[in-house]
Amino acid sequence: MVNPLTRLLDFISPRLCVTCGARLSPTERTLCSVCLLHLPRTTFQFSAEDNPMARMFWGLVPVERVAALMFYEPHSEMAQVVYEMKYGGRPDIGEDMGRLMACEMGLGGFFDGIDVLLPVPLSRKRMRQRGYNQSERLAQGVSDVTGIGVDRRAMARRHFVQSQTALNRQERQENVSDMFWLRHPQSLEGKHVLLVDDVCTTGATLTACAQALQVVPGVRISILTLGFTQY
């Protein structure tokens, strides 16, 4: 049942779909039902063998599960969602998308045995600019549904380097090499850690995070992102 206050607020200041601009109903969040239905799902959580995202990490870092909820292409509806989440001052979009990830990925048992959610950290400069970390908001949305805790303190980013956007695969790997470090690795000992990020393009950032985690005794690593870019 929809809260009467929500109905009143929607009447005074209608909420609009992030992608098409249509007015949202009281039961819709971030996206209208039509746009949500047409976002391109990967179904990677149901296919361990035919998973191009998982192959990106082969021979680089040992990971157990790798998946993204959606395919991501520039100038697409999914790109609009990510843009508003990162640059539009809309942390609520991250939480909504995180809850969606949890509900749909959970159908394949993706979160079974996961002990802690570890969002990819932002640099201090990016945090000052945006006021929030979109990966943390995604992880919080996942946590709201699954009950798995979010560790926002375990991993930190050493410094800000140039944006990954215009770099090729090799340049991205070099750009993030040794970028991440662990503040308290002992808190992750023996745990199955799920790294959470917004979009996986070349896997460079997530590989760097996983490499930093490898110093932790008994750690197991899995990866979840909202979007995946296919070349």
Backbone as CSV, one residue per row, in Angstrom:
resi,resn,N_x,N_y,N_z,CA_x,CA_y,CA_z,C_x,C_y,C_z
1,MET,0.846,-1.198,0.000,0.000,0.000,0.000,0.878,1.243,0.000
2,VAL,0.535,2.196,-0.859,1.328,3.410,-0.988,0.983,4.388,0.127
3,ASN,2.021,4.944,0.739,1.845,5.931,1.796,1.088,7.149,1.259
4,PRO,0.046,7.623,1.974,-0.696,8.812,1.519,0.212,10.030,1.343
5,LEU,1.252,10.140,2.176,2.181,11.257,2.038,2.906,11.193,0.704
6,THR,3.241,9.971,0.271,3.896,9.805,-1.019,3.001,10.280,-2.145
7,ARG,1.719,9.936,-2.061,0.755,10.381,-3.082,0.648,11.905,-3.103
8,LEU,0.650,12.513,-1.916,0.541,13.966,-1.843,1.766,14.636,-2.440
9,LEU,2.955,14.121,-2.106,4.187,14.691,-2.637,4.274,14.528,-4.151
10,ASP,3.802,13.387,-4.656,3.797,13.176,-6.101,2.843,14.141,-6.797
11,PHE,1.765,14.500,-6.110,0.812,15.453,-6.686,1.409,16.857,-6.720
12,ILE,2.109,17.218,-5.637,2.699,18.559,-5.554,3.910,18.684,-6.469
13,SER,4.772,17.668,-6.448,6.007,17.685,-7.235,6.186,16.320,-7.893
14,PRO,5.593,16.143,-9.061,5.614,14.829,-9.716,7.040,14.325,-9.972
15,ARG,7.255,13.043,-9.704,8.528,12.413,-10.017,8.478,11.926,-11.459
16,LEU,9.608,12.050,-12.169,9.649,11.706,-13.584,10.624,10.573,-13.845
17,CYS,10.312,9.764,-14.831,11.191,8.670,-15.236,12.530,9.236,-15.713
18,VAL,13.608,8.668,-15.267,14.949,9.147,-15.600,15.230,9.075,-17.093
19,THR,14.663,8.084,-17.773,15.001,7.912,-19.185,14.015,8.571,-20.145
20,CYS,12.702,8.412,-19.930,11.740,8.941,-20.901,11.041,10.216,-20.434
21,GLY,11.158,10.539,-19.136,10.543,11.754,-18.619,9.076,11.632,-18.287
22,ALA,8.504,10.447,-18.415,7.092,10.254,-18.083,6.883,10.361,-16.574
23,ARG,5.702,10.773,-16.196,5.371,10.879,-14.775,5.288,9.483,-14.160
24,LEU,5.941,9.313,-13.015,5.958,8.027,-12.345,4.710,7.852,-11.490
25,SER,4.237,6.637,-11.425,3.135,6.324,-10.518,3.690,6.207,-9.105
26,PRO,2.835,6.241,-8.084,3.322,6.142,-6.699,4.106,4.876,-6.412
27,THR,3.880,3.809,-7.199,4.582,2.540,-6.947,5.851,2.395,-7.773
28,GLU,6.135,3.344,-8.650,7.328,3.276,-9.493,8.450,4.100,-8.890
29,ARG,9.690,3.643,-9.102,10.859,4.320,-8.552,11.902,4.486,-9.644
30,THR,12.359,5.695,-9.862,13.426,6.025,-10.819,13.003,5.850,-12.274
31,LEU,12.496,4.665,-12.626,12.103,4.360,-13.995,10.636,3.968,-14.059
32,CYS,9.986,4.335,-15.165,8.624,3.857,-15.363,8.672,2.373,-15.713
33,SER,7.565,1.713,-15.606,7.511,0.263,-15.823,7.917,-0.117,-17.241
34,VAL,7.567,0.715,-18.217,7.898,0.417,-19.613,9.413,0.477,-19.820
35,CYS,10.053,1.544,-19.339,11.502,1.672,-19.506,12.241,0.590,-18.736
36,LEU,11.760,0.288,-17.539,12.397,-0.748,-16.729,12.336,-2.101,-17.434
37,LEU,11.220,-2.389,-18.055,11.045,-3.664,-18.751,12.005,-3.793,-19.932
38,HIS,12.301,-2.668,-20.596,13.082,-2.735,-21.826,14.586,-2.565,-21.617
39,LEU,15.040,-2.356,-20.393,16.480,-2.305,-20.166,17.072,-3.687,-20.449
40,PRO,18.209,-3.750,-21.134,18.754,-5.041,-21.588,19.465,-5.826,-20.490
41,ARG,18.816,-6.863,-19.974,19.417,-7.716,-18.950,20.482,-8.633,-19.550
42,THR,21.492,-8.955,-18.740,22.552,-9.857,-19.194,22.237,-11.317,-18.918
43,THR,21.553,-11.606,-17.826,21.285,-12.964,-17.306,22.574,-13.726,-17.009
44,PHE,23.681,-13.009,-16.739,24.946,-13.676,-16.417,24.838,-14.549,-15.167
45,GLN,23.942,-14.166,-14.243,23.830,-14.931,-12.998,23.321,-16.348,-13.226
46,PHE,22.733,-16.595,-14.398,22.219,-17.924,-14.704,23.147,-18.728,-15.612
47,SER,24.245,-18.097,-16.064,25.108,-18.754,-17.050,26.570,-18.574,-16.681
48,ALA,27.106,-19.502,-15.922,28.500,-19.405,-15.487,29.467,-19.658,-16.634
49,GLU,29.074,-20.463,-17.627,29.980,-20.828,-18.713,30.024,-19.764,-19.806
50,ASP,28.873,-19.268,-20.224,28.813,-18.280,-21.299,28.705,-16.879,-20.697
51,ASN,29.823,-16.409,-20.146,29.837,-15.135,-19.429,31.076,-14.338,-19.842
52,PRO,30.936,-13.442,-20.820,32.097,-12.679,-21.293,32.691,-11.759,-20.238
53,MET,31.886,-11.349,-19.285,32.404,-10.493,-18.226,33.364,-11.270,-17.332
54,ALA,33.013,-12.505,-17.009,33.891,-13.325,-16.171,35.218,-13.591,-16.856
55,ARG,35.208,-13.756,-18.192,36.442,-14.046,-18.924,37.444,-12.905,-18.851
56,MET,36.977,-11.686,-18.576,37.875,-10.533,-18.483,38.879,-10.681,-17.340
57,PHE,38.527,-11.487,-16.335,39.367,-11.606,-15.152,40.207,-12.884,-15.142
58,TRP,40.013,-13.739,-16.149,40.761,-14.988,-16.203,42.263,-14.703,-16.294
59,GLY,43.042,-15.367,-15.487,44.491,-15.215,-15.510,45.000,-13.965,-14.833
60,LEU,44.091,-13.132,-14.323,44.496,-11.884,-13.659,44.295,-11.963,-12.147
61,VAL,43.084,-12.320,-11.749,42.762,-12.453,-10.324,41.772,-13.602,-10.152
62,PRO,41.859,-14.332,-9.049,40.903,-15.419,-8.802,39.575,-14.867,-8.282
63,VAL,38.528,-15.020,-9.061,37.195,-14.575,-8.642,36.226,-15.742,-8.788
64,GLU,35.229,-15.780,-7.916,34.290,-16.904,-7.910,33.049,-16.638,-8.752
65,ARG,32.429,-15.481,-8.559,31.233,-15.133,-9.316,31.429,-13.740,-9.903
66,VAL,31.005,-13.587,-11.139,31.122,-12.289,-11.816,29.843,-12.061,-12.604
67,ALA,29.202,-10.918,-12.395,27.967,-10.650,-13.133,27.652,-9.158,-13.136
68,ALA,26.896,-8.777,-14.134,26.297,-7.443,-14.208,24.816,-7.636,-14.484
69,LEU,24.012,-6.718,-14.026,22.574,-6.837,-14.260,22.205,-6.472,-15.688
70,MET,22.805,-5.384,-16.211,22.415,-4.844,-17.514,23.611,-4.728,-18.456
71,PHE,23.326,-4.767,-19.753,24.303,-4.362,-20.745,24.310,-2.836,-20.818
72,TYR,25.502,-2.273,-21.022,25.655,-0.821,-21.053,26.233,-0.403,-22.400
73,GLU,25.580,0.542,-23.042,26.085,1.138,-24.279,25.980,2.650,-24.168
74,PRO,26.982,3.387,-24.675,26.912,4.852,-24.652,25.646,5.349,-25.356
75,HIS,25.063,6.418,-24.812,23.895,7.092,-25.391,22.627,6.237,-25.347
76,SER,22.636,5.185,-24.545,21.458,4.342,-24.402,20.660,4.755,-23.169
77,GLU,19.501,4.116,-22.974,18.703,4.380,-21.774,19.495,4.019,-20.518
78,MET,20.245,2.922,-20.590,21.055,2.521,-19.437,22.131,3.561,-19.146
79,ALA,22.705,4.130,-20.188,23.715,5.173,-20.006,23.116,6.406,-19.334
80,GLN,21.869,6.726,-19.659,21.190,7.859,-19.033,20.991,7.627,-17.546
81,VAL,20.627,6.396,-17.180,20.465,6.056,-15.768,21.784,6.231,-15.021
82,VAL,22.867,5.701,-15.585,24.176,5.781,-14.940,24.642,7.232,-14.847
83,TYR,24.422,8.010,-15.904,24.839,9.417,-15.904,24.132,10.186,-14.789
84,GLU,22.829,10.021,-14.675,22.089,10.735,-13.634,22.508,10.263,-12.239
85,MET,22.792,8.979,-12.106,23.220,8.429,-10.826,24.565,9.016,-10.399
86,LYS,25.489,9.189,-11.351,26.836,9.643,-11.035,26.966,11.161,-10.999
87,TYR,26.339,11.838,-11.946,26.587,13.271,-12.112,25.359,14.150,-11.871
88,GLY,24.215,13.544,-11.685,22.984,14.330,-11.562,22.568,14.624,-10.135
89,GLY,23.443,14.307,-9.168,23.078,14.558,-7.780,21.928,13.688,-7.311
90,ARG,21.880,12.442,-7.801,20.764,11.547,-7.498,21.254,10.257,-6.850
91,PRO,21.705,10.301,-5.602,22.104,9.057,-4.931,20.956,8.068,-4.791
92,ASP,19.717,8.570,-4.812,18.562,7.680,-4.703,18.476,6.709,-5.872
93,ILE,18.974,7.131,-7.042,18.963,6.237,-8.195,19.851,5.029,-7.910
94,GLY,21.012,5.268,-7.304,21.901,4.167,-6.959,21.233,3.170,-6.029
95,GLU,20.542,3.669,-5.020,19.872,2.774,-4.077,18.742,2.000,-4.756
96,ASP,17.971,2.682,-5.612,16.903,1.999,-6.335,17.456,0.910,-7.247
97,MET,18.544,1.227,-7.974,19.152,0.243,-8.866,19.795,-0.906,-8.077
98,GLY,20.320,-0.590,-6.914,20.872,-1.635,-6.059,19.807,-2.604,-5.595
99,ARG,18.649,-2.073,-5.219,17.543,-2.955,-4.815,17.066,-3.813,-5.986
100,LEU,17.047,-3.203,-7.173,16.672,-3.967,-8.365,17.678,-5.083,-8.629
101,MET,18.970,-4.775,-8.512,20.001,-5.794,-8.685,19.792,-6.940,-7.707
102,ALA,19.545,-6.599,-6.465,19.385,-7.628,-5.435,18.194,-8.533,-5.738
103,CYS,17.086,-7.944,-6.136,15.881,-8.732,-6.403,16.070,-9.650,-7.607
104,GLU,16.655,-9.119,-8.693,16.763,-9.921,-9.907,17.948,-10.884,-9.858
105,MET,19.084,-10.457,-9.314,20.245,-11.340,-9.220,20.031,-12.426,-8.179
106,GLY,19.234,-12.122,-7.174,18.981,-13.092,-6.122,18.222,-14.315,-6.605
107,LEU,17.496,-14.171,-7.711,16.738,-15.300,-8.250,17.654,-16.439,-8.664
108,GLY,18.895,-16.112,-9.004,19.856,-17.137,-9.395,20.755,-17.570,-8.261
109,GLY,20.437,-17.153,-7.037,21.260,-17.514,-5.886,22.607,-16.823,-5.861
110,PHE,22.711,-15.684,-6.527,24.003,-15.008,-6.666,24.596,-14.592,-5.326
111,PHE,23.757,-14.267,-4.352,24.254,-13.748,-3.074,24.460,-14.825,-2.011
112,ASP,24.215,-16.076,-2.363,24.378,-17.165,-1.391,25.832,-17.228,-0.911
113,GLY,26.037,-17.164,0.397,27.364,-17.282,0.967,28.183,-16.010,0.984
114,ILE,27.656,-14.913,0.433,28.386,-13.639,0.473,28.341,-13.092,1.901
115,ASP,29.508,-12.699,2.418,29.592,-12.206,3.797,29.532,-10.689,3.901
116,VAL,30.081,-9.984,2.907,30.163,-8.525,3.022,30.185,-7.902,1.630
117,LEU,29.555,-6.745,1.510,29.558,-5.961,0.270,30.642,-4.891,0.365
118,LEU,31.478,-4.814,-0.654,32.593,-3.866,-0.643,32.497,-2.964,-1.873
119,PRO,31.950,-1.752,-1.718,31.850,-0.849,-2.869,33.214,-0.319,-3.279
120,VAL,33.420,-0.170,-4.575,34.670,0.401,-5.077,34.748,1.854,-4.615
121,PRO,35.823,2.225,-3.916,35.888,3.590,-3.362,36.193,4.649,-4.414
122,LEU,35.714,5.853,-4.153,36.054,7.022,-4.963,37.253,7.733,-4.356
123,SER,37.900,8.554,-5.158,38.942,9.418,-4.618,38.299,10.529,-3.797
124,ARG,39.079,11.167,-2.951,38.548,12.279,-2.148,38.051,13.407,-3.035
125,LYS,38.758,13.639,-4.136,38.349,14.707,-5.057,36.963,14.433,-5.627
126,ARG,36.737,13.196,-6.084,35.429,12.851,-6.632,34.339,12.911,-5.558
127,MET,34.657,12.498,-4.348,33.684,12.568,-3.265,33.286,14.009,-2.978
128,ARG,34.255,14.898,-2.995,33.940,16.325,-2.774,33.071,16.865,-3.896
129,GLN,33.354,16.452,-5.127,32.591,16.946,-6.265,31.147,16.455,-6.255
130,ARG,30.956,15.160,-5.967,29.623,14.549,-6.078,28.862,14.544,-4.767
131,GLY,29.585,14.451,-3.651,28.943,14.387,-2.351,28.554,12.979,-1.938
132,TYR,28.760,12.004,-2.792,28.444,10.611,-2.485,29.189,9.717,-3.468
133,ASN,29.296,8.440,-3.104,29.900,7.431,-3.964,28.775,6.575,-4.538
134,GLN,28.600,6.594,-5.845,27.497,5.854,-6.463,27.609,4.350,-6.218
135,SER,28.829,3.837,-6.100,28.992,2.400,-5.819,28.515,2.064,-4.408
136,GLU,28.733,2.982,-3.469,28.209,2.789,-2.112,26.691,2.775,-2.122
137,ARG,26.093,3.655,-2.911,24.630,3.705,-2.967,24.081,2.410,-3.576
138,LEU,24.742,1.884,-4.606,24.319,0.602,-5.174,24.417,-0.503,-4.129
139,ALA,25.552,-0.532,-3.414,25.753,-1.559,-2.383,24.710,-1.440,-1.282
140,GLN,24.351,-0.208,-0.914,23.340,-0.025,0.118,21.989,-0.565,-0.336
141,GLY,21.655,-0.341,-1.616,20.408,-0.884,-2.140,20.396,-2.401,-2.109
142,VAL,21.520,-3.010,-2.456,21.639,-4.474,-2.381,21.464,-4.932,-0.937
143,SER,22.094,-4.212,-0.016,22.017,-4.553,1.403,20.589,-4.459,1.933
144,ASP,19.840,-3.457,1.469,18.464,-3.277,1.927,17.620,-4.525,1.670
145,VAL,17.899,-5.207,0.570,17.111,-6.383,0.186,17.692,-7.662,0.761
146,THR,19.009,-7.805,0.714,19.646,-9.065,1.093,19.996,-9.152,2.575
147,GLY,20.152,-7.993,3.229,20.575,-7.987,4.619,22.075,-8.141,4.801
148,ILE,22.839,-8.219,3.705,24.299,-8.326,3.781,24.879,-6.944,4.087
149,GLY,25.815,-6.883,5.027,26.373,-5.611,5.436,27.293,-4.993,4.395
150,VAL,27.395,-3.651,4.443,28.277,-2.895,3.549,29.471,-2.400,4.354
151,ASP,30.683,-2.691,3.878,31.899,-2.191,4.518,32.439,-1.031,3.692
152,ARG,32.241,0.188,4.202,32.672,1.382,3.487,34.085,1.821,3.863
153,ARG,34.701,1.144,4.821,35.971,1.598,5.356,37.153,0.701,5.021
154,ALA,36.886,-0.532,4.618,37.972,-1.502,4.461,38.956,-1.110,3.376
155,MET,38.459,-0.591,2.258,39.321,-0.270,1.119,39.321,1.231,0.852
156,ALA,40.480,1.750,0.450,40.608,3.172,0.127,41.348,3.337,-1.187
157,ARG,41.158,4.489,-1.787,41.817,4.836,-3.051,42.979,5.767,-2.738
158,ARG,44.144,5.475,-3.284,45.341,6.241,-2.931,45.287,7.676,-3.423
159,HIS,44.891,7.873,-4.662,44.927,9.205,-5.245,44.029,9.225,-6.460
160,PHE,43.759,10.428,-6.940,42.951,10.555,-8.151,43.857,10.514,-9.371
161,VAL,43.517,9.655,-10.325,44.230,9.619,-11.588,43.269,10.062,-12.674
162,GLN,43.763,10.172,-13.906,42.904,10.667,-14.964,41.725,9.738,-15.201
163,SER,40.663,10.305,-15.746,39.462,9.525,-16.013,39.771,8.351,-16.922
164,GLN,39.069,7.241,-16.681,39.256,6.045,-17.490,38.545,6.131,-18.841
165,THR,37.665,7.094,-18.998,36.729,7.110,-20.124,37.405,7.022,-21.482
166,ALA,38.465,7.795,-21.703,39.074,7.881,-23.036,40.265,6.946,-23.221
167,LEU,40.511,6.044,-22.267,41.687,5.177,-22.312,41.352,3.803,-22.877
168,ASN,42.351,3.172,-23.536,42.146,1.806,-23.991,42.392,0.833,-22.846
169,ARG,42.259,-0.471,-23.125,42.335,-1.476,-22.067,43.668,-1.440,-21.330
170,GLN,44.779,-1.421,-22.081,46.095,-1.426,-21.446,46.323,-0.153,-20.643
171,GLU,45.915,0.990,-21.197,46.081,2.266,-20.492,45.258,2.286,-19.214
172,ARG,44.075,1.680,-19.238,43.245,1.628,-18.031,43.913,0.787,-16.950
173,GLN,44.509,-0.335,-17.353,45.205,-1.175,-16.378,46.343,-0.400,-15.723
174,GLU,47.126,0.308,-16.514,48.244,1.074,-15.984,47.757,2.241,-15.122
175,ASN,46.629,2.813,-15.498,46.097,3.986,-14.815,45.674,3.676,-13.377
176,VAL,45.249,2.437,-13.125,44.754,2.083,-11.791,45.691,1.144,-11.033
177,SER,46.860,0.874,-11.599,47.805,-0.035,-10.958,48.178,0.467,-9.561
178,ASP,48.037,-0.393,-8.559,48.374,-0.070,-7.164,47.581,1.117,-6.619
179,MET,46.408,1.356,-7.173,45.613,2.504,-6.731,44.923,2.267,-5.386
180,PHE,44.581,1.009,-5.077,43.769,0.721,-3.900,44.597,0.070,-2.791
181,TRP,44.218,0.351,-1.557,44.876,-0.270,-0.405,43.831,-0.535,0.668
182,LEU,44.165,-1.432,1.593,43.230,-1.840,2.635,43.571,-1.173,3.956
183,ARG,42.567,-0.554,4.574,42.755,0.100,5.872,42.812,-0.932,7.000
184,HIS,41.899,-1.884,6.975,41.878,-2.907,8.017,41.597,-4.272,7.396
185,PRO,42.619,-4.877,6.780,42.430,-6.165,6.107,41.968,-7.277,7.038
186,GLN,42.273,-7.149,8.321,41.888,-8.209,9.259,40.382,-8.384,9.337
187,SER,39.623,-7.334,9.035,38.159,-7.444,9.107,37.589,-8.298,7.978
188,LEU,38.404,-8.561,6.950,37.945,-9.330,5.799,38.500,-10.751,5.773
189,GLU,39.269,-11.116,6.772,39.903,-12.434,6.785,38.864,-13.556,6.763
190,GLY,39.063,-14.488,5.835,38.185,-15.646,5.741,36.800,-15.362,5.206
191,LYS,36.565,-14.169,4.669,35.223,-13.792,4.225,35.093,-13.859,2.700
192,HIS,33.854,-14.042,2.262,33.523,-13.976,0.841,33.057,-12.549,0.559
193,VAL,33.892,-11.806,-0.149,33.669,-10.384,-0.400,33.057,-10.187,-1.775
194,LEU,32.015,-9.373,-1.847,31.414,-9.018,-3.127,31.758,-7.571,-3.452
195,LEU,32.610,-7.368,-4.463,32.932,-6.027,-4.938,31.758,-5.483,-5.743
196,VAL,31.364,-4.254,-5.472,30.209,-3.641,-6.139,30.652,-2.355,-6.835
197,ASP,30.311,-2.227,-8.124,30.656,-1.020,-8.881,29.529,-0.702,-9.854
198,ASP,29.612,0.451,-10.509,28.533,0.853,-11.401,28.619,0.190,-12.772
199,VAL,29.756,0.354,-13.475,29.894,-0.204,-14.825,31.246,-0.876,-14.974
200,CYS,31.252,-2.040,-15.588,32.494,-2.737,-15.930,32.717,-2.566,-17.424
201,THR,33.825,-1.915,-17.783,34.145,-1.714,-19.196,35.298,-2.617,-19.626
202,THR,36.470,-2.414,-19.041,37.602,-3.307,-19.317,37.928,-4.194,-18.124
203,GLY,37.334,-3.903,-16.971,37.621,-4.661,-15.756,38.846,-4.193,-15.018
204,ALA,39.489,-3.097,-15.489,40.749,-2.643,-14.899,40.596,-2.236,-13.438
205,THR,39.589,-1.430,-13.143,39.396,-0.954,-11.772,39.072,-2.109,-10.832
206,LEU,38.194,-2.990,-11.255,37.814,-4.123,-10.411,38.971,-5.099,-10.244
207,THR,39.795,-5.259,-11.271,40.982,-6.102,-11.147,41.930,-5.529,-10.109
208,ALA,42.122,-4.215,-10.141,42.998,-3.566,-9.161,42.466,-3.751,-7.742
209,CYS,41.159,-3.652,-7.571,40.558,-3.873,-6.250,40.786,-5.308,-5.788
210,ALA,40.546,-6.259,-6.681,40.711,-7.668,-6.336,42.162,-7.993,-6.008
211,GLN,43.101,-7.376,-6.719,44.519,-7.594,-6.432,44.878,-7.081,-5.046
212,ALA,44.296,-5.955,-4.661,44.546,-5.423,-3.315,44.005,-6.368,-2.247
213,LEU,42.910,-7.045,-2.547,42.286,-7.953,-1.579,43.050,-9.268,-1.411
214,GLN,43.887,-9.601,-2.365,44.562,-10.893,-2.338,45.533,-11.059,-1.170
215,VAL,45.889,-9.962,-0.511,46.792,-10.064,0.649,46.055,-10.570,1.884
216,VAL,44.731,-10.609,1.837,43.931,-10.990,2.997,43.855,-12.517,3.095
217,PRO,44.254,-13.107,4.207,44.204,-14.563,4.358,42.775,-15.103,4.234
218,GLY,42.614,-16.107,3.388,41.334,-16.796,3.272,40.232,-16.033,2.576
219,VAL,40.547,-14.899,1.967,39.487,-14.111,1.329,39.034,-14.768,0.034
220,ARG,37.747,-14.666,-0.251,37.161,-15.104,-1.512,36.508,-13.874,-2.137
221,ILE,36.606,-13.760,-3.453,36.194,-12.532,-4.128,35.179,-12.824,-5.222
222,SER,34.090,-12.063,-5.237,33.131,-12.059,-6.332,32.875,-10.615,-6.743
223,ILE,32.264,-10.431,-7.904,32.112,-9.092,-8.489,30.689,-8.915,-9.014
224,LEU,30.119,-7.756,-8.721,28.792,-7.400,-9.230,28.782,-5.944,-9.660
225,THR,28.295,-5.686,-10.881,28.133,-4.310,-11.345,26.719,-4.127,-11.898
226,LEU,26.319,-2.873,-11.993,25.026,-2.570,-12.574,25.071,-2.784,-14.079
227,GLY,26.146,-2.295,-14.728,26.251,-2.390,-16.176,27.519,-3.067,-16.645
228,PHE,27.477,-3.617,-17.857,28.634,-4.240,-18.489,28.698,-3.797,-19.948
229,THR,29.860,-3.288,-20.353,30.057,-2.836,-21.715,30.666,-3.954,-22.545
230,GLN,30.004,-4.337,-23.613,30.538,-5.341,-24.528,31.219,-4.655,-25.696
231,TYR,32.447,-5.014,-25.948,33.168,-4.452,-27.093,32.859,-5.272,-28.347
